[in-house]
């Protein structure tokens, strides 16, 4: 919107500026109303009304008129001729929706069997869409490139349902011998491992040796795995029999490792070494996620039987985590060494490899890993700095952008469109514009965009954009501290660390006070309704649910619950953080029988969402201590030592379980 005039200009110029501001605001508001009417017409698939709104918006030169024109094209796509669509895409090529429209156009061409037009346009497509990818492989094969069928195997080997049109591609692959029976069985196993029963039934239809009536046995193995095993409903002589028996054993292992192991022993002599390895790998994974110490032995057995290295990435990660909980540093090294290069290069496994090397007395090699990792700005990077003993003295490489740089961002059409989209509450479209506009930006440009967002109080965009810098950083943009007039006294009243409160809030909502998650958590600190009601009653607040988005109410109740969980876990911030996300009972359950390093406790949390949440919150708090000028400690010290569960606090069952998902999905389209 308009920027108010400076006090130094004359009163007459001030009046002119003010009138201009009001006129511009009124003009934008009128355009906004028509634009929202256009959106409503699109949602109702009313092409006639939408066409009228498009004309009005274009006559007004309204900044978002192209979006309304795009919606109209989507409604008319089936009837539009090819050249009209191509001209439209080219005319709006700078807009994010251009490639989305291209994807829908490509699907239309494929459905109409217009493979020549498809082939000429697919080369311009930049997005990822499984339906378009399947059509593309099919198109290449039809146009004579049979090798494209072999290249489409990555589309086949998915443990999730693919778009319906992919079946045509798979038929063609199977007919050409590009999809073998072994690959059919491999995906069948993959689908069963993820309990995708309907998908497994569809896959097994492609197996030459399975009759249609036999697919009912999949349901029996799923619903009653113990009965399936004990009654020997299928023997191990066929591939179908082996796969379903292994699936049933895996189902039993989900509930009881030792019952599954006992059932396995009864038929072990009927299995191949590869099948035994698969069983032990699945058993170990289930046990590791329940934090059973026997998991390490079972991972080792899976590895002994498996000479081809078929443990998947998830199993290898838990192989390492299980070794960490057992403080078995030689096994940590061994299991990291088994990872494929791309996985071994992840920050987590470089850090734990370095820790294992340190424990083995190989400090020189460990310090080499720490040195590189310590330049990276994430949880493991800060921990690596701690190991190098320079976390408090290392200067932060900062950069402050100028008003001129911010002005360049403000005058860029894509950012102006993002602002207008946000004004009209089209957040997904706004973030898509933002993502495309910042793609390819260098650090200075990213920081200028982040500063522009911060000045607009779009804290989520500011954080996400500033987080992307690699060499030049502005930690005030990465870790903003809005609402401190409310946060600081609330933290003080509850006698909790203000940096931790900010760390929680940054991760929960990115300071979007209107945020609401898929599970119903609301407001700045993402409180579940039951938790907010419970906390309000405890503090004697006259409360109703409509107050949950009020800043002072949300902060007061959120900090009260943080104090409650902190008391519950005797001052352990790591456990209290886990409890804030997944509930106190789970946080307690994840303790070991003996004291455990906080970083290992966090690393071995079974829920990936909560594990990442705890790591990010604690790293946030570590950085906020610097930003807020509070007493600072190393991240490793902040994580502390988690006491053994024999010394665990007694659970107060009067409290509600607080289960929170991140309120803002930054993976689409920004991250």
N, C-alpha and C positions, 0 to 999 in steps of 0.2 A: 504494500500500500504506500501512499505518499509519505515522504519524510517531512516532518514539520520544519518550518523555517527557523533559522538561527536568530537569536535575540539581537544580534548586531545589525540586522538589516532594518531599513526604515519601516515605519508603520504601514505606509501605503503599499510597499512591496509585500509586507507581511499579509495584508488583507488579500492582495492578488494571489499570493501563494496559497493562502488558506482556502479561498474560493476555488482555486484550481484543484486543490486536494479533494475538497468535497465533491466537485464535479467528476473527478476521476473515480472516486469511490462509488458514487451513484451510478456511473456508467458501468463499472465492473459488477456492481450488485445486480443491475438489470441483466447483464450478460449471464451472470451466474444463475439467475432464476430461469432463464431460457435454457441454459445448459443442463440444469437439473431436470427440467421438463423433458429435454431430449433423452436424458438417461432413462427416465421413467418410461418414455415411449419405446425405447430399445428393449428394456426389460419386459415390456408387454408385447413385444414383437409387432408394434404398430408402425409399419413403414411409412404410411401416409403422414401421420402426425410427426414422425421423426424427420421426414423430408422437409416439412414446413419449418421445423426448428433449425435444421441445418441451414436453410436459406436465410433465415433471420440472423443467425450467428455469423454467417459469412458476410452478410451485408453490414454487420456491425464491426467486422474485422476482429471478432472476439478471439482471444488467444487460444482457446481450446476448441474452436470450431472444427479443426481437423479430426478431433476425437469423435465428435458427433457424426462427421462425414464417414469415419471408419466404421462406426456402429451401423450406419445405413448400408455401407458396402457389405458388411457381414450378413445383414438381413437379405440382401439382394444377390449374394454371391452365386447361388445356384443358377440364376438367370442371366448373370453378366457374361458377356463374351470375353475371350482370353485377352484381347488387346486392351479392353477397358480395365481389366484387373491389373495388367502389367503397367499401364499408364498410371493408375492410382498408386501402386506400390512405388514406382519411380518418383512420382510427384511428392510423396511423403516419406522418402527414403531416410530422412534424418530422424524420424519418429520411431520409438520402440515398437509401436504396433505394426510397422511395415513388415517386419519379418514374421510376426505372428499371423498376419494376413497371408503372407506367402505360404506359410505352413498349411493353412486351411485351403488355399488355392491348390497346392500340390496334392492334398488329399482328394479334392474334387477331380483333378486331372486323372489321378490313379483310378478312382472309382469309375470314371468314364473311359478307362483304358486308353487315354491319350498319352501314351508313353513317350512319344516324340517331344511334345510340349513339356512333359514332366522332366525329361532328361536335360532339356535346355535351361530349365529354371532351377533344378535342384542344386546346381553348382553355386547359386547365390544364397542358399539357405544357411543361416548361422546358428539357429537354435537347436535344441535337442528334443526330439519328440519320437518315441518308439514307433508310433504308427508311420510317421514319415520315413524313419530309418528302414522299416520293413518294406515299405513301398520302394524305397531307393534301391535296396538290394534286389528286389524283384524286377525293377525296371532295368537294372544293369544286366541281369540274366536274360531278360527278354530281348535286349539289344545286343546280345551275343557275348557278354562278359560272364562266362560261367564261373570264373574264379570268385566272383562276388558272393556266390552261395557259400563257399568255404569261409569267406571273410565275415559272414553273418552269424557265425557260431556264438559270438558274444551276445547276440540278441536272444539266442536260444537258451543259453545257460544262465537263466534268471530264475530265482525262487519266488517269482511273483507273476501274476497273470499279465500277459501282454495284450495289446489291442487285438480285436477280432481279426483284422486284416492280416496279422502276422501268420495266421494259420495257413494262408495261401503260400506264403514264402516257405514255411516249414514243409508243406506238401511238396513244393518244388525241390527243396533241398533233399528231402528223403528220396524222391524219385531219381534224382541225379547222383545219389550215393554220397552227397556232401554231409548228410546227417546219418550217422551210423547207429546201429542198435546199441552199442556201448554208450553212445552219447545220449540216447533216449533214456537208458537206465541211470546214467549219471544225473540227469535232470530230475528223474523220478525220485532218486534218493535225496536230492537237494530240496525238492518240494516237501517231501515227508519230514525232513529235518526241521523245516520251518512250519510244520503242521498245516501246510496248504493242501487240504484234502481234495477239494474240487479240482485244483490244478493237477494234483497227482493222478486223479482219475482220467483227466483229459490227456495227460502225457502217456499213460500206460496204454492207451488205445493205439499208440503208434508202435507198440511192441508186437512182434510177429507171433509170439508164443503165448499170449494171454487172451483168454476168451472173455467176452463181455460180461458173462455171469460172474466171473471171478473177481471183478472189481468191487463187489459187495464185501469181499473179505477185508478191503481197506478200512471200511467202516468198523468192522469187528475188531481189527487190530488197534484202531484208534479208541473205541469206546471201552473195550475190555481187554487191555493188553495181557494181563495175567492169565485170563481164561484162554486167550488166543495161544499163548505159549504153552500152558499146561495141557491143553487138549490137542496140541500139535495139529492145528487146523491146516497148516501148510508145512511141507518138509523143505529141506535145504537143497533139494536136487535141482530146482529151477532157480533162475535169477529172481523171478517174482517171489518165490518162497523165501529166498535169502533176504531180499530187501524188506519184505513185510515182517519177518521175524526180527530183523535188526531194528525196524521201526517200533515194533512192540516192546522190545527191550529198552529202547530209548524212552518210550512213554513211561515205562516202569521207573527208569532212572530219574525221571523228572521229579518223582515223589520220594523215592527211596533207593539210594545207591546200592545198599547191600542186598536188597531184594532183587535188584536187577543183576547184580554180580552172581548171586546164587542161581538165578534162572539161566544166566549165560553159561555157567560151569556145566550145567546139565547137557548142553549141546555144543560145547566148545570144540569137541573133536570133529564136528561136522562142518566147521568153518575153515575158510582159507585164511592165510596169514593177513591178507588185506582186509578181510571182514573182521578179524579179531582186532586189528589196528583201529578200524572204524568204530567198533564197539567201545574200545577203551578210550578213544579220543572223545566220543560223545559222553561216556560215563564221567570222564575226568572234567569235561567242561561243565556238566551239570553240578558235579561235586564242588568244583572250584568256585562256582557262583553261589554255592551255599557255604563256602569257606570251610569245607571239610579237609582236614590235613592229608587224608589218603589220596586226594586229587593228584598230588605230585607223583606218587608212585604209579598211578594209573596213566598219567601223561607219559611217564617214562616207558611203561609197557606199550602204549600206543606207538611210541617212537621206536621201540625195539622191534615190534612186528612190522612196522612200516619202513621199508628200505627205500621207498621212492619219495619220501617227504611229502605226504598228502595231507598232513595237518593243515587246516585252513588258518587264515590270519587271526580269526577270533580265538581259536584254540591256542595258537602260539602266544597271543597276548596273555591269555589266562595261564598258560604254562609259566610265563615270567612272573605274573602276579602271585601265583601260588608259591613259587620259589621265594618271592619277597616276603610273604607272610611267615614262611618257615625260616627266614634269614639264611637261606641256602645260596650264598653268593656264587659258588661254582656253577650251580644249576641255572642261575640267572644268566651267566655268561653263555652257557651251553644253549639255552633256549633262545636267547637273542640271536645267536649265531645261526640258528635254523631259519630265521625270518628271511623272506625275500628282500632284496635290497631296498625297495621303496618303503616297506614297512620298517625295516631296521633304521632307516634314516629319519623316522619320526622323532620328534623331540623327546617323547617319553622314553623310548628305548635307547636313545643315545645317552640320556641322563642316567638311567638305571644301569646301563653297561659301564659307564664311567664309575658309578658307585661300586659296582662289583669289582672292577679293576682296582679301585682304591682299597677295598677290603682284602684283595689278594696281594696287596703290596706293589702293584704296578702303577705307581703314581705318575710317572712320566706320560704314559699313554693316556691315563685318565685325565690329566691336566690338559692334554691336547684336545680332548673331547669337550671338557668344561670350557676352555677358552673360546671355542667357536660357538658353543651353545649359549654362553653368557652374553653374546651380542644380540641374541634374539629376544624379542619383547613378549614373553609369555611365561606361564607358570614354571616350566622347566628351565627357562632361561634365567629367571630370578633365582631358582634353586642352585643352578650352576654357578652363579655369581657368589652365592653363599659359600660354596665349596672352595672358591678361589680367594675367600676372605676379603673381598673388596666390595661387597654389596652396598655398604654405606658410603664409601668414598668415591665410587665410580661416578664421574660426571655424566649427567644425562644430556645427550646431544639434542638440544632444543632449537626451535626456529619459530619466530613470531612473524606472522604475515603483516603486510602493510594494508592500509585502507584502500590503496590503489588496487592491490591484488584482490581484495574482497569485492571491490567495485566491478572488476572485470567479470567475476563470477555472477554478480547480481545482474549484469547486463547481458548475460548469455541466455539466448532463447530457451534452451532446455531447462535451465534452473528457474526461469520465469514461469514456464509451463508447470514445473514441479510445484512451485508456490501456489499457482492457481488451482492445481489438482488437490493440494492439501486443504486449501480454503473451501473446496467443495466436498471434502471428506472422502476423496477417492485416493486412499492411502497407498493401495497396491500400485496403482498407475503412477502415482507420484514417485514412489521408490524405484519403479522401473525406469522412469525418466532419469532419476538421480543416478542410478547404477550405470546406465548407458552414457550419461554425460561425464561421469568420472572415470570411465574405463580408459585405461592408458594414461591417466594423469601421473605426473611425477609427484614427488613428496610435497613440493611447495604448492602445487595446484591442489592437491588433496587437502592440505591444511587451510588453504584459502576457502575451499568449498566447505570444510568443517567449520571454519570461523563464521562464514555466511549463515550456515545452519544454526550455529550457537546464538548468533545475534537475533535470529528469529524464534529462539527458544525451541527449536527442533532438536532436542538433545539426543534423541535416538540416531538421527542422521549424522549429527556432529560426531558422536562416539564411533559409529561404524566407519565413517570416512577417515577420521583421524587414526583409527586403529590400523589402517592399511599402509601407513608410511613405513618405510624400511630403514632409512638412514637419518632423516630429519624428523624430529618429533615435537609435538606440543602436548605435554602431559595435562595441561589445564583443559584441553579439548578432549583428550582421551578419558580424563577422569574429572568431569565437571562437578561442581558442588552447588547446584541450585537449592533453593529452599533452606539455606543454612539457618535462617532465622527461626525455622521450625525444627530442623534436624538437631542442631546443637543443643538446645534446651531439652528436647525429648531424650536425647542420649544421656545428657547430664542427669535428668530426673530419674532415669532407670539405671544410672551408674554403669553404663556399657560404653564400649569403645566407639566413638563417633566414626572412625575410619571403617570399622566393621559394618556399621549401619549403612554407610554410603556404599560399601562393597556389596552388600546384600541388595540394596535398592538399584544400583547400576545394573546388576545381573537380572533382577526381577522385571523391571519395567523400562529400563533406559531413561527413567525420569519422565515417562509419559503417564501423567496422573489419571488419564481416562482409560488406561490399558485394561483389557480383560482377556484372560486366557481361555483356552478351549475347555478347561475343566471348571471354569467359573471363578477363578481367583481374580480379584479386582483391585484397582488402584495402584498407587505408587509402590507400595510394599507387597502387592499381590496377596491380599488376604482372602482366604476362603470364607464364604458367608458364615458357616458355623463357627469358625475360629474367631471372626470379628465379633459375632454375637456373644460368644463365651468370654472373650477378653473384655468386652464392654461391661458385661455383668460383673466381672471380677473387679474392675476399677470403679464401678458405680456410675457408669455413664448412661445417660438417657439416650438410647441409641435405636435407630431403625436402619434398615438396609440401604435406604437412599443416601445415607451419610457416608457410605464406604469409599466414595471417590473424593470426598472432601479432604484436602491436604492435611489439615491439622488432625482430623479424626483418624485418617489412615496411618499417619506417622505415629500418633499416640498409641494406637492399638498394636501396630506392628512392632514398635520398640518394646512395648509391654510383653508381647509374646517372645521376643528375642531374650528379654531378661528372664522370662520363665524357663525357656529351654536352656539358657546358660546356667541357671541355678540347678536345673535338673541334672546337668552333666558336670557339676562341680567346676564351672568356669572354663570348660573345654570348648573353645570357639569352633573348632573343626566339627565336633559332634553336634553342637547346637546348630551349625550351618546345615549339616546333613539332615537334622531333624526338621528344620524350617522347610526343607524341600520335600522330604520323604516321610516325615513323621518320627516322633521320638522312639517308638518301639523298634523301628528298623535301624535307626542310628545306634541304639543299644545293641541290637542283634549283631551288628557288624564289628563289634569289638573282638579282639583275640583273647585267648585265655591268659596271656601274659602281656605286659606293656608293649606297645607298638608305636613306632615312629609315626607322627602325624601324617607325613607324606605317604607312607605305606598304607595307612588306614584309608586315606583318600584314594590312593591308586587302586585299592582292591574293593571298593564299593561295587556291588554287583550291578546296580542300575547305571547304565552309561550316562543317562541324563543327570542323575544325582552326582555321579563321579565328576563329570565336567563342571557341574554347577559348583560343587565344593571347591574345586581347584581354582575356578575363575573368581569366586567370591573372595577366597583367601589371598589370591594375587591382587585383586582389586583393593582389598583392605591394606595390603602392604604398600601399594602405591599411594593410596589416599592418605596414609600417615604422613608421607612427604608433602603431598599437596595441601593438607590442612595445617601443616606446621605442628603436628603432634609428635609425641615421643615415638621414635622409630626403632624397630628391631629387624633382624633379618627375617626373611620369609620362613626359613627353617625353624627359627625360634618361635615365630608366631604359630606355626603348625604344632609345635610342641610334641609331647609324648602322650599317647592315649593309654590310660590305665587298662590293665587286664579286666575282663568282665567279672572276675570274682570281686573286684572293688567297684563294680558299676553301681550307679545310683538306683534306688528303688523307683520304678516307674509309677507316675501318678496317673492312674487310668481315668481320672476325672477330666483330663484335658482332651480336646479333639485332636485327631490326626490331621496334620496340615500337609496336604500333598499339592505341590505347585508345579506347574509347567511354565517355562519361560513365556512371558506375556507377549513378547514380540518375536516373531519368527524371522530372524535376520538372515536365514539361508535363502529366502526368496523375496525379492530378487537381488538383494544387496550383496550378501556374502558369497 
